[in-house]
Amino acid sequence: MGYWPTARDGTSFAFEFHPDGTNLVWGDSVADITDGFLREVIDTFKADVGRAPSIDELIAGIRFAAFGLEEDGDLYTPAGGPPAARQDA
């Protein structure tokens, strides 16, 4: 299992950078965790709303949840950049 460079749009092996010059990265282990929690979110959304969420709703929900983590100092905020959870996707 490893990590690879990624882009904000989700493209793997694409080189996008944080304002401090470090690569955006994603990896197998966190992708597996994400698959599981997204399945749970989608199933709950369908039961509650009567349809699957759109990709925009999923991204908005992840950002909403990340704001609290960011305020707790749990997210990486590159030097010279905006807070991590509020960067454009």
Number of C-alpha atoms within 10 A of each C-alpha: 6 8 14 14 17 19 17 15 10 10 11 14 14 16 15 17 16 16 13 11 11 12 16 17 17 17 14 12 11 13 11 10 10 12 11 11 11 13 11 12 16 16 15 15 15 13 11 10 9 10 12 16 17 10 9 10 11 16 13 13 13 13 18 13 12 17 17 13 13 17 11 9 10 11 15 10 16 15 11 10 11 13 15 16 20 12 11 8 12
